[in-house]
Amino acid sequence: MKRNEIGKVKLREFDKSLSRAHKINSKIFGSKFDKFEFVVCNSLQEFMKKSKSVSEKFTAIAYKDEKIFIKSRDIILKEGRFKKKEIPGLITHEINHMYWYHFKKTWSPYWLCEGLASYAGHNFRSTKVRLKELARIYNISGILDFRYISKHFRNGHEPRYHIWADFTRYLIRIYGLRKVVKVCMQNTKTGYSRTFEGTFGMTEKELYKRYLDGIR
């Protein structure tokens, strides 16, 4: 079998997951965007080379330059970090990033970018007990600030992704998805801050403190 034929076979592994991801994300953003390339990598070396600068060895899927790179299902399952049932959620998460950047042209605020993607993909779901444990172990009061997380959480997802995901779900649960997406789509710092406070009735810092008080 030729290499391009192998690629087509591998791509079919994810057809249903891609369709589901588009359905979820087009509903969130109110528009469909599919002008991108989905690339299945057949080895870790191929994945790292193509997704260079946006992924680590433990990463299963990455978005770069309107291309989504994913390890083959066999590789993902062999590495053991994710179960088969979790793969569709990983794809939905990464395609959410693609939609986000297409419409917004910036990754800021990073916590909300990852939080919305985690909401879409049902990733990083934590119990109240686990969230309280994270709050006890780590200083998470400054975790929405990019400079703070760059200094304190260079590697791994603990605890930032879990907190970002849960805080985003908290906002959606209280204010509704449409209002949260409205805030997400403000692509300037001033516009974001003004829209956040106008939509939620308090600043990002104030609302995050209220959220933290509820999990501690």
C-alpha positions as CSV (number, residue, x, y, z in Angstrom):
1,M,0.0,0.0,0.0
2,K,1.4,3.4,-0.9
3,R,2.0,6.1,1.7
4,N,-0.8,8.4,0.7
5,E,-3.2,5.4,0.8
6,I,-2.0,4.6,4.3
7,G,-2.8,8.2,5.2
8,K,-6.4,7.9,3.9
9,V,-6.9,4.7,5.9
10,K,-5.6,6.4,9.0
11,L,-7.7,9.4,8.5
12,R,-10.9,7.3,8.4
13,E,-10.1,6.3,12.0
14,F,-11.2,9.8,13.0
15,D,-14.0,10.6,10.5
16,K,-16.8,10.3,13.0
17,S,-14.9,12.2,15.6
18,L,-14.2,15.1,13.1
19,S,-17.9,15.3,12.2
20,R,-18.9,15.4,15.8
21,A,-16.2,18.1,16.6
22,H,-17.5,20.3,13.8
23,K,-21.1,19.9,15.0
24,I,-20.2,20.9,18.5
25,N,-17.9,23.8,17.7
26,S,-20.0,25.3,14.9
27,K,-22.9,25.4,17.4
28,I,-20.7,27.1,20.0
29,F,-19.4,29.8,17.6
30,G,-22.5,30.1,15.4
31,S,-20.6,29.4,12.2
32,K,-18.8,26.5,10.6
33,F,-15.1,26.7,9.6
34,D,-13.4,23.7,7.9
35,K,-10.7,25.2,5.8
36,F,-7.9,23.3,7.4
37,E,-5.9,20.1,7.0
38,F,-6.2,17.1,9.3
39,V,-2.9,15.2,9.3
40,V,-2.5,11.8,10.9
41,C,1.1,11.0,11.9
42,N,2.3,7.4,11.9
43,S,5.2,7.9,14.3
44,L,6.3,10.1,17.3
45,Q,9.1,11.4,15.2
46,E,6.8,12.5,12.4
47,F,4.4,14.1,14.9
48,M,7.2,16.1,16.7
49,K,8.7,17.3,13.4
50,K,5.4,18.5,12.0
51,S,4.0,20.0,15.2
52,K,7.3,21.5,16.3
53,S,7.0,24.5,18.8
54,V,3.4,23.8,19.7
55,S,3.6,20.3,21.3
56,E,5.5,18.0,23.7
57,K,6.2,14.3,23.4
58,F,3.2,13.6,25.6
59,T,0.9,15.6,23.4
60,A,-1.6,13.6,21.3
61,I,-2.9,16.3,19.0
62,A,-1.8,19.8,18.1
63,Y,-3.0,22.8,16.0
64,K,-0.5,24.8,13.9
65,D,-0.8,27.0,10.8
66,E,-4.3,25.8,10.0
67,K,-3.2,22.2,10.2
68,I,-4.3,19.8,12.9
69,F,-1.7,17.1,13.6
70,I,-2.7,13.9,15.5
71,K,-0.8,10.7,16.3
72,S,-2.5,7.6,14.9
73,R,-4.9,5.9,17.2
74,D,-2.5,3.0,17.7
75,I,0.2,5.3,18.9
76,I,-2.1,7.2,21.3
77,L,-3.4,4.0,22.9
78,K,0.1,2.5,23.1
79,E,1.4,5.6,25.0
80,G,-1.4,5.0,27.5
81,R,-2.2,8.6,28.5
82,F,-5.6,8.5,26.9
83,K,-8.3,5.9,26.5
84,K,-10.0,5.2,23.2
85,K,-13.2,6.8,24.4
86,E,-11.3,10.1,25.2
87,I,-10.0,10.6,21.6
88,P,-13.1,12.2,20.2
89,G,-12.9,14.8,23.0
90,L,-9.3,15.5,22.3
91,I,-10.2,16.2,18.6
92,T,-13.1,18.5,19.6
93,H,-10.8,20.3,22.0
94,E,-8.2,21.0,19.3
95,I,-10.7,22.0,16.7
96,N,-12.2,24.4,19.2
97,H,-8.8,26.1,19.2
98,M,-8.9,26.3,15.4
99,Y,-12.3,28.0,15.5
100,W,-11.2,30.3,18.3
101,Y,-8.2,31.6,16.4
102,H,-10.0,31.8,13.1
103,F,-12.6,34.2,14.5
104,K,-10.4,36.0,17.1
105,K,-6.9,36.1,15.7
106,T,-5.3,36.0,19.2
107,W,-5.0,33.3,21.9
108,S,-5.7,35.8,24.7
109,P,-6.9,35.3,27.3
110,Y,-5.2,31.9,27.4
111,W,-7.1,30.6,30.3
112,L,-10.5,31.1,28.6
113,C,-9.1,29.7,25.3
114,E,-8.2,26.5,27.0
115,G,-11.3,26.6,29.2
116,L,-13.7,26.9,26.3
117,A,-11.9,24.1,24.4
118,S,-12.1,21.9,27.5
119,Y,-15.8,22.6,27.8
120,A,-16.3,21.7,24.1
121,G,-14.3,18.4,24.4
122,H,-15.4,17.5,28.0
123,N,-11.8,17.5,29.0
124,F,-10.2,18.1,32.5
125,R,-13.4,17.4,34.4
126,S,-12.6,17.4,38.2
127,T,-14.7,16.7,41.3
128,K,-15.1,19.3,44.0
129,V,-12.8,17.2,46.2
130,R,-10.1,17.2,43.5
131,L,-10.5,21.0,43.0
132,K,-10.2,21.6,46.7
133,E,-7.1,19.4,46.8
134,L,-5.5,21.5,43.9
135,A,-6.4,24.7,45.8
136,R,-4.7,23.3,48.9
137,I,-1.5,22.1,47.2
138,Y,-1.0,25.0,44.7
139,N,-1.2,28.7,44.9
140,I,-3.9,29.1,42.3
141,S,-5.0,32.7,43.1
142,G,-2.9,34.1,40.2
143,I,-3.5,31.3,37.7
144,L,-5.4,33.4,35.2
145,D,-2.5,35.7,34.7
146,F,-0.2,34.5,31.8
147,R,3.0,35.9,33.4
148,Y,2.2,34.0,36.6
149,I,1.5,30.6,34.9
150,S,4.6,31.0,32.6
151,K,6.8,31.4,35.7
152,H,5.2,28.7,37.9
153,F,3.7,26.1,35.6
154,R,6.0,25.5,32.7
155,N,5.3,21.8,32.2
156,G,2.2,19.6,32.6
157,H,-1.4,20.4,33.1
158,E,-1.7,20.5,36.9
159,P,-3.4,22.4,38.2
160,R,-4.0,25.1,35.6
161,Y,-6.1,23.3,33.0
162,H,-8.3,21.8,35.6
163,I,-9.0,25.2,37.2
164,W,-9.4,26.9,33.8
165,A,-11.9,24.3,32.6
166,D,-13.9,24.3,35.8
167,F,-14.0,28.1,36.0
168,T,-15.2,28.3,32.4
169,R,-17.9,25.7,33.1
170,Y,-18.9,27.8,36.2
171,L,-19.3,30.9,34.0
172,I,-21.4,28.9,31.4
173,R,-23.5,27.4,34.1
174,I,-24.4,30.7,35.7
175,Y,-24.5,33.1,32.8
176,G,-25.0,30.8,29.8
177,L,-22.9,29.8,26.8
178,R,-23.9,32.7,24.6
179,K,-22.7,35.4,27.0
180,V,-19.4,33.6,27.6
181,V,-18.7,33.3,23.9
182,K,-19.6,37.0,23.5
183,V,-16.8,37.8,26.0
184,C,-14.4,35.3,24.3
185,M,-14.7,37.1,20.9
186,Q,-13.4,40.4,22.1
187,N,-10.0,40.6,20.5
188,T,-8.5,43.6,22.3
189,K,-7.5,43.8,26.0
190,T,-9.6,46.9,26.5
191,G,-12.6,45.4,24.7
192,Y,-12.3,42.2,26.6
193,S,-12.1,43.8,30.0
194,R,-15.0,46.1,29.2
195,T,-17.2,43.4,27.8
196,F,-16.4,41.0,30.7
197,E,-17.4,43.5,33.4
198,G,-20.5,44.6,31.4
199,T,-21.6,41.0,30.8
200,F,-20.9,39.5,34.2
201,G,-21.3,42.6,36.5
202,M,-17.8,42.4,37.9
203,T,-14.2,42.3,36.8
204,E,-12.4,39.1,35.8
205,K,-10.4,39.2,39.1
206,E,-13.5,39.8,41.2
207,L,-15.4,36.9,39.6
208,Y,-12.5,34.5,39.8
209,K,-12.2,35.3,43.5
210,R,-15.8,34.5,44.0
211,Y,-15.3,31.2,42.2
212,L,-12.3,30.4,44.3
213,D,-14.2,31.1,47.5
214,G,-16.7,28.5,46.4
215,I,-14.2,25.7,46.0
216,R,-11.9,26.3,49.0
